[in-house]
């Protein structure tokens, strides 16, 4: 993917020059119907539109454009109109007032079976049933509770790795990625594959898929320039990733069905905890009111991996980064956790419910470093008015969560990391407070909030209870790199390195 991005960076200057040489000398910028009150829009280039203004870190560049043109800014990605929403009021209009109109997704041709999952499926009967499977069968509160043993076991393994590296520099970014991957793998497939070659290849493909989804494909916006994607290998890479993911998931499904056949026992009787087992029971007609095919099973599994692994790892990475940057906050959250848990070997859900400051730290990290800076795009089904502006059918809507989370109209001192703002506050991230929407809102909000938070809270509480933390020797707080990677997810650009010292207590256990 880096090679493809580099090639794009090399070709764009030449491409822009070519377009200017071949284009007509007169071009009416932002030409609009006098009867339409369109959102403000920056000047655009012929053919390219505003693609050149997006940049490697769109959240920053588009926040700056919003500061100049307003919280609703109309851009043109080639031939495609794109409305950038950078305010809580605008987000409320899209995801509440006109939620049904913007409930569908633009259908870009990225990976073959994307549109049969939940995240990218068009709004309709199929999507409603797939969402029901997610909410009622896979990620219900009952299911989250029943998977606690998996969370505890994976957390214990994670803590043991840190204990074995005591007083040594550990790469927390890498460890968080492994921890979330293994936890999701066990919940989704019933076992971990990270130590097998097949599993390592799968996780590499998932990483490539994430990069692919964040890449700008010229042919999607300017069809007659689609040859650029082919020349630089984009199409071939997309096909290779799709084949690899399909082969892995098809192999897992075949293996699981053969295991059921040879044992004579149902999948749920044998395993009970795996999302795959539950979906295969539906596939075999064992769950009244639901039906699902193999392609949908694979697409839903990809949704679970893509939405549940990187995002949780990124959040944990940024939580620890900010705690190391703010030692007083670290001391305060450690004191809270240790006073509640004391020498108990097991941190219970009741314990975590009392950890108000820890929860505030997590919320503030979601605000300050939303793992997904832009919500998954939506597309308008019909013409509507948004805050007085005319928005045409077919307009793609992108909500800049990162900009909203740092909007001074919503937050006091938004550039300051301050968990205290969430103490005694009713603001939640479940979709009713549009200034704080890391999981989205409305019909297309993320159904995995409870599952994700259960993992994040348990591991973070244990890290605060059982270890003291400091930066490597020679690294001062002010030297800690907080740059974000380019791409669809807000990874830390430089891996987080830290040193853990075990707090003397009873045997380490989660």
C-alpha positions in Angstrom: 0.0 0.0 0.0 2.9 2.4 0.7 4.1 1.7 -2.8 0.7 2.6 -4.3 0.5 5.7 -2.2 4.0 6.8 -3.2 3.1 6.3 -6.9 0.0 8.4 -6.4 2.1 11.1 -4.8 4.4 11.0 -7.8 1.7 11.1 -10.5 -0.6 13.7 -9.1 1.6 16.7 -9.9 2.1 15.5 -13.5 -1.6 14.6 -13.7 -2.7 18.1 -12.6 -0.4 19.7 -15.2 -1.8 17.4 -17.9 -5.3 18.3 -17.0 -4.6 22.0 -17.2 -2.9 21.6 -20.6 -5.8 19.6 -22.0 -8.7 21.4 -20.3 -10.6 24.4 -21.6 -9.1 27.7 -20.7 -12.2 29.0 -19.1 -13.8 27.0 -16.3 -16.6 28.3 -14.2 -15.8 27.6 -10.6 -18.6 26.5 -8.3 -21.2 27.0 -10.9 -24.6 26.5 -9.3 -28.3 26.9 -10.1 -29.5 30.4 -9.0 -32.5 28.6 -7.4 -30.4 26.5 -5.1 -28.8 27.5 -1.9 -25.8 25.2 -1.9 -23.4 24.8 1.0 -20.3 27.0 0.7 -17.6 25.4 -1.4 -13.9 26.2 -2.0 -12.7 26.8 -5.6 -12.0 23.5 -7.4 -9.8 22.4 -10.2 -11.1 21.1 -13.5 -11.7 17.4 -13.5 -10.1 16.8 -10.1 -12.5 19.0 -8.2 -11.2 19.4 -4.6 -9.3 16.1 -4.4 -6.0 18.0 -4.2 -7.2 19.7 -0.9 -7.9 16.5 1.0 -4.2 15.6 1.7 -2.7 12.8 3.7 -4.5 13.8 6.9 -8.0 14.8 5.8 -9.2 15.5 9.3 -6.8 18.4 9.7 -7.2 19.8 6.2 -11.0 19.6 6.2 -11.2 21.2 9.7 -9.2 24.1 8.3 -11.6 24.4 5.4 -14.5 24.3 7.8 -13.0 27.2 9.7 -13.0 29.2 6.4 -16.2 28.0 4.7 -18.4 26.8 7.6 -19.3 23.6 9.3 -21.1 22.4 6.2 -18.7 22.4 3.3 -19.4 21.1 -0.1 -16.5 19.5 -1.9 -16.2 17.7 -5.2 -14.2 14.6 -5.4 -13.9 14.5 -9.2 -17.6 14.1 -10.3 -18.9 13.2 -6.8 -20.3 15.9 -4.5 -19.2 15.4 -0.9 -20.6 17.2 2.0 -18.2 17.6 4.9 -20.0 18.0 8.3 -17.8 19.5 11.1 -20.4 20.5 13.7 -22.6 18.8 16.2 -25.7 20.6 14.8 -24.9 19.3 11.3 -24.3 15.8 12.6 -27.7 15.9 14.3 -29.4 16.9 11.1 -27.8 14.0 9.2 -28.1 11.3 11.8 -31.3 12.2 13.5 -33.5 14.7 11.6 -32.8 13.1 8.2 -31.4 9.8 9.4 -33.5 7.7 7.1 -32.6 9.7 4.0 -28.9 9.3 4.8 -29.1 5.7 6.0 -27.4 4.1 3.0 -23.8 3.8 2.0 -22.0 4.9 -1.2 -21.1 1.7 -3.1 -17.4 2.0 -3.9 -15.9 -1.1 -5.4 -13.3 -1.9 -2.8 -13.7 -5.6 -1.8 -16.1 -8.0 -3.3 -18.2 -9.0 -0.3 -18.2 -5.8 1.6 -21.7 -4.9 0.7 -23.1 -8.1 2.3 -21.8 -7.1 5.8 -23.4 -4.6 8.2 -21.0 -1.7 7.9 -21.2 -1.1 4.1 -24.4 -2.8 3.1 -27.0 -0.5 1.5 -30.0 0.3 3.7 -32.8 -2.1 3.3 -34.3 -5.4 4.4 -31.0 -7.3 4.1 -29.2 -4.7 6.2 -32.0 -4.7 8.9 -31.7 -8.5 9.3 -27.9 -8.4 9.4 -28.0 -5.7 12.0 -30.5 -7.8 14.0 -28.1 -10.7 14.0 -25.4 -8.4 15.2 -27.5 -6.8 18.0 -29.6 -9.7 19.2 -27.4 -12.7 18.5 -23.8 -11.6 18.6 -23.3 -8.4 20.6 -26.3 -8.4 23.1 -25.6 -7.5 26.7 -26.1 -11.2 27.5 -23.5 -12.2 25.0 -21.1 -9.6 26.3 -21.5 -11.0 29.8 -21.1 -14.6 28.6 -17.8 -13.8 26.9 -16.3 -12.4 30.1 -14.1 -15.5 30.6 -12.5 -14.9 27.3 -11.7 -11.3 28.2 -10.3 -12.4 31.6 -8.1 -15.1 30.0 -6.7 -12.8 27.3 -6.1 -10.0 29.8 -4.2 -12.4 32.0 -2.0 -13.5 29.1 -1.4 -9.9 28.3 -0.4 -9.0 31.9 1.9 -12.0 32.1 3.8 -10.8 29.0 4.3 -7.4 30.6 5.3 -9.1 33.9 7.9 -11.1 32.0 9.3 -7.9 30.5 9.4 -6.0 33.8 11.8 -3.1 34.0 12.4 -3.5 30.2 11.2 -1.3 27.5 8.0 -2.7 25.9 6.3 -1.8 22.7 2.8 -1.1 23.9 1.5 -0.3 20.4 2.4 -3.8 19.2 1.2 -5.5 22.4 -2.2 -3.8 22.3 -2.6 -4.9 18.6 -1.8 -8.5 19.5 -4.1 -8.4 22.5 -7.1 -7.1 20.7 -6.5 -9.4 17.7 -6.4 -12.5 19.9 -9.4 -11.4 21.9 -11.6 -10.7 18.8 -10.3 -13.9 17.2 -11.4 -16.1 20.1 -14.8 -14.4 20.4 -15.4 -14.5 16.6 -13.9 -17.8 15.7 -13.5 -19.7 18.9 -9.7 -19.8 18.8 -6.7 -17.7 18.2 -4.8 -17.9 14.9 -2.0 -15.4 15.6 0.7 -18.0 16.2 0.0 -20.0 13.0 1.3 -18.9 9.6 -2.2 -18.9 8.2 -3.4 -16.7 11.0 -0.5 -14.3 10.6 -1.3 -14.0 6.9 -4.9 -13.3 7.7 -4.0 -10.5 10.1 -1.6 -9.0 7.5 -4.4 -9.1 5.0 -6.7 -7.3 7.5 -4.1 -4.6 7.9 -3.8 -4.2 4.1 -7.6 -4.1 3.9 -7.7 -1.2 6.4 -5.1 0.6 4.3 -7.0 -0.1 1.1 -10.2 1.3 2.6 -8.4 4.5 3.4 -6.8 5.0 0.1 -8.1 7.4 -2.5 -8.9 5.6 -5.7 -9.0 8.0 -8.6 -11.2 5.8 -10.8 -14.0 6.0 -8.2 -14.4 9.7 -8.7 -13.1 10.2 -12.2 -14.1 7.1 -14.2 -12.1 7.9 -17.3 -8.9 8.0 -15.2 -9.6 4.5 -13.9 -6.6 3.2 -15.8 -4.3 4.9 -13.2 -5.6 2.4 -10.6 -4.8 -0.5 -12.8 -1.4 0.8 -13.9 -0.3 1.2 -10.3 -1.7 -2.1 -9.1 -4.6 -1.0 -7.0 -7.1 -3.3 -8.7 -4.8 -6.3 -8.5 -4.1 -5.6 -4.8 -7.8 -5.4 -4.0 -8.4 -8.7 -5.8 -5.5 -10.4 -4.0 -6.7 -9.2 -0.6 -10.3 -10.3 -1.4 -9.1 -13.8 -2.5 -6.8 -14.2 0.6 -9.5 -13.2 3.1 -12.1 -15.3 1.4 -9.8 -18.4 1.3 -9.0 -18.0 5.0 -12.6 -17.5 6.2 -13.9 -20.3 3.8 -11.3 -22.6 5.3 -12.4 -21.8 8.8 -16.1 -22.3 8.0 -15.4 -25.6 6.2 -13.2 -26.8 9.1 -15.9 -25.9 11.7 -18.7 -27.7 9.7 -16.6 -30.8 9.3 -15.9 -30.8 13.0 -19.6 -30.7 13.7 -20.3 -33.5 11.2 -17.6 -35.8 12.5 -18.5 -35.3 16.2 -22.3 -35.5 15.8 -22.7 -32.5 18.1 -24.1 -29.1 17.3 -21.6 -26.2 17.1 -23.2 -24.4 20.0 -23.2 -27.5 22.1 -19.5 -27.9 21.4 -18.3 -24.3 21.7 -21.1 -22.0 22.6 -19.0 -18.8 22.7 -18.0 -18.3 19.1 -19.8 -15.8 16.8 -19.0 -18.1 13.9 -20.8 -21.0 15.6 -23.9 -18.9 16.2 -24.0 -17.7 12.6 -23.5 -21.3 11.3 -26.4 -22.4 13.4 -28.5 -19.7 11.7 -27.0 -20.8 8.3 -28.1 -24.4 9.1 -31.7 -23.2 9.8 -31.4 -23.6 13.6 -32.5 -20.1 14.6 -36.1 -19.2 13.8 -36.7 -15.9 12.0 -33.2 -15.6 10.6 -31.4 -16.7 7.5 -27.9 -16.1 6.3 -25.6 -17.4 3.5 -21.9 -18.1 3.5 -20.9 -14.8 1.8 -22.8 -12.9 4.5 -21.1 -14.9 7.3 -17.7 -14.0 5.9 -18.6 -10.3 5.4 -20.0 -10.0 9.0 -16.8 -11.6 10.4 -14.8 -9.1 8.5 -16.9 -6.3 10.0 -16.2 -7.7 13.4 -12.4 -7.9 12.8 -12.1 -4.5 11.1 -14.3 -2.6 13.5 -13.2 -4.4 16.7 -9.5 -4.9 16.6 -7.6 -1.8 15.4 -10.1 0.6 16.9 -9.7 -0.8 20.4 -6.0 -1.1 20.1 -5.7 2.5 18.9 -7.8 3.7 21.9 -5.7 1.8 24.4 -2.5 3.1 22.8 -3.7 6.7 23.1 -5.0 6.3 26.6 -1.6 5.1 27.8 0.1 7.9 25.7 -1.9 10.6 27.4 -1.5 9.0 30.9 2.3 9.0 30.4 2.1 12.6 29.2 0.0 13.6 32.2 1.6 11.9 35.3 -1.0 13.6 37.7 -3.8 12.0 35.7 -2.0 8.7 35.9 -1.6 9.0 39.6 -5.2 9.8 40.1 -6.6 6.9 38.0 -4.2 4.5 39.7 -5.2 5.6 43.1 -8.9 5.2 42.3 -8.5 1.7 40.8 -6.3 0.5 43.7 -8.5 1.8 46.4 -11.5 0.0 44.8 -9.8 -3.3 44.0 -7.2 -3.3 46.8 -5.6 -6.8 46.9 -8.5 -8.6 45.1 -7.2 -11.0 42.4 -10.2 -10.5 40.2 -11.5 -7.2 39.0 -15.3 -7.5 38.7 -17.8 -5.6 36.6 -19.1 -4.1 39.8 -15.6 -2.8 40.6 -15.3 -1.2 37.2 -18.7 0.5 37.5 -17.3 2.4 40.5 -14.2 3.6 38.6 -15.7 6.9 37.5 -12.3 8.6 36.9 -11.0 5.7 34.8 -14.2 5.9 32.7 -13.7 9.7 32.4 -10.1 9.1 31.1 -11.4 6.7 28.5 -14.1 9.1 27.4 -11.7 12.0 27.1 -9.4 9.8 25.0 -12.3 9.0 22.7 -12.9 12.8 22.4 -9.3 13.8 22.0 -8.1 10.9 19.8 -11.2 9.4 18.1 -9.8 6.1 16.6 -12.0 6.7 13.5 -11.7 10.4 12.7 -14.5 10.2 10.0 -17.6 8.1 10.3 -18.2 5.7 7.5 -19.7 7.7 4.6 -23.4 8.0 4.0 -25.2 9.0 0.8 -28.4 11.0 0.4 -31.4 9.2 -1.2 -33.3 12.4 -2.0 -33.0 16.2 -2.0 -33.1 17.7 1.5 -32.4 20.9 3.3 -29.7 20.8 6.0 -29.4 23.9 8.1 -31.0 26.0 5.3 -28.7 24.6 2.6 -29.9 22.5 -0.3 -28.2 19.1 -0.4 -28.9 17.1 -3.6 -29.7 13.4 -3.8 -26.5 11.4 -4.4 -24.4 13.6 -2.2 -21.9 11.6 -0.1 -21.8 12.8 3.5 -18.7 12.5 5.6 -18.9 13.5 9.3 -15.6 14.8 10.7 -15.7 13.4 14.3 -12.2 14.6 14.9 -13.2 18.2 14.2 -16.4 18.0 16.2 -14.5 16.6 19.2 -12.3 19.7 19.1 -15.0 22.3 18.3 -14.8 25.2 20.8 -18.5 25.7 20.4 -19.0 22.3 22.1 -16.0 22.0 24.4 -14.2 24.3 26.8 -10.5 24.2 26.0 -10.9 21.5 23.4 -7.1 21.2 22.8 -6.5 20.3 26.4 -6.6 16.7 27.6 -8.9 17.0 30.6 -10.8 13.9 31.9 -12.4 16.0 34.6 -14.8 17.5 32.0 -16.6 14.1 32.0 -17.0 13.8 35.8 -20.6 14.6 36.8 -21.4 15.0 33.2 -24.4 13.4 31.4 -22.6 13.5 28.0 -22.2 9.9 26.6 -21.0 8.4 23.4 -24.0 6.2 22.7 -25.4 8.5 20.0 -27.7 11.0 21.8 -25.0 13.7 22.3 -23.9 14.8 18.8 -20.8 16.6 20.1 -19.4 13.2 21.1 -20.0 10.5 18.5 -17.0 8.2 18.2 -19.4 5.3 17.6 -21.7 7.2 15.3 -25.4 7.7 15.9 -28.8 6.8 14.4 -29.5 3.7 12.4 -26.0 3.2 11.2 -24.3 3.6 14.7 -21.8 0.9 15.8 -23.6 -2.0 17.5 -20.5 -3.1 19.3 -20.2 -0.4 22.0 -20.8 -2.6 25.0 -18.5 -5.3 23.7 -15.7 -2.8 22.9 -16.0 -1.0 26.2 -15.9 -4.2 28.2 -12.6 -5.1 26.7 -11.1 -1.7 27.1 -12.2 -1.1 30.7 -11.0 -4.5 32.0 -7.5 -4.4 30.5 -6.9 -0.7 31.4 -8.1 -1.2 35.0 -5.6 -4.1 35.3 -2.8 -2.1 33.9 -3.5 0.7 36.4 -3.8 -1.7 39.3 -0.9 -4.0 38.8 1.9 -1.8 37.3 3.6 1.5 37.6 4.6 3.1 34.3 7.3 5.4 33.1 8.8 6.5 29.8 12.1 4.9 28.7 15.3 6.4 30.1 16.2 9.6 28.3 12.7 10.3 27.1 11.0 13.3 28.7 7.2 13.9 28.7 7.6 16.8 26.3 9.5 14.6 23.9 6.7 12.0 23.6 5.7 11.9 19.9 1.9 12.4 19.5 1.7 12.6 15.7 -1.0 10.5 14.0 -0.6 8.3 11.0 -2.2 9.1 7.7 -5.1 6.8 6.8 -8.7 5.9 7.7 -7.7 5.1 11.3 -5.8 7.4 13.7 -2.9 5.2 14.7 0.0 6.7 16.6 2.7 7.5 14.0 5.5 6.4 16.3 5.0 3.2 18.4 4.5 3.8 22.1 7.4 2.5 24.2 7.2 2.4 28.0 8.6 0.6 31.1 6.4 -1.2 33.6 7.2 -2.0 37.2 5.0 -4.6 38.9 3.2 -3.4 42.1 3.9 -5.9 44.8 0.6 -7.7 45.7 -1.0 -11.1 45.3 -0.4 -13.2 42.2 -1.2 -11.3 39.0 -4.6 -12.1 37.8 -7.3 -10.3 36.0 
